[in-house]
Amino acid sequence: MTAGTIFHRSHTPLRKWFLAMYLTAQEKRGISALRLAEFIEVSYETAWLMLHKLRRAMADRDGQHMLAGLVQIDDSYFGGENRGQGLVGRGTTQTKVLVALSVTRIVRDERLIEVPVFGRMVVVPDFTQDTMNATVRRIVAQGTRITSDGWAGFARLHQQGFEHEVKPTADLPEGTEPFPLIHTFISNAKAWIQGTFHGLGYTYKQAYLDEYCCRFCRRRRQDALFDRLLDACLRATPVTAANTAS
């Protein structure tokens, strides 16, 4: 097998790889390593590594494209409760994630509305301005119009080659949701992770967020997900058990 694919040096038969890709593509909520191991009759460890290789292929493919046009960004937290610490909001010790969602505007029922197009989620070490600026530059094309709340972590985006619009939540009437699309995107990701994988540790959270975003970006072409996943696998960086978290 060619060295430029995730199948490189794999001892698992290709027919099982193809079945794993098919099941991954067809299960809208994803498939756990335990279920995959039962379906294709391999060990849990083998199924776990296969799924991480597939997630790496998804991430590599999506990483080739930058969000552009109109983009909303927000910060979020993924993880369980912080028992005994009483920390909420930006003081939490949960996994920090920068979320970006590209949107387009269409006319529906004689109203101009925004609908989501593509999304990215990136695990970050902190929410400092330097980290936010660097992460946004990595996933959003220069010149893009970015909308965010009034948080100081996003304050210097206009100096990074973006058109930055701020919508301070404090100025809105009580009960008004300023960013319903990106907040729904985040909520669905948390429900997807909790429902299928029952929560995750920090080490592999980025891989699962990559899978969620890949599915989200192709939600209108579910029938083509297998073909695109196969193509991504043939182009992806080879993965071993030692570097699945990198």
Protein Blocks (a to p, Z undefined) as FASTA:
>chain_A
ZZkbckgopabdfklmmmmmmmmmmmmnopafklmmmmnopafklmmmmmmmmmmmmmmm
mmmpccehjaddddddeddddehklpghjlbcbdcdddddddddddeehiacdddfbdcd
dddfbfcfklmmmmmmmmpcghiacdddfbfklmmmmmnopacddddfklpcehiafblm
lmmmmmmmmmmmmmmnnpaafklmmmmmmmmmmmmmmmmmmmlmmmmmmmmmmmmccddf
klmmZZ
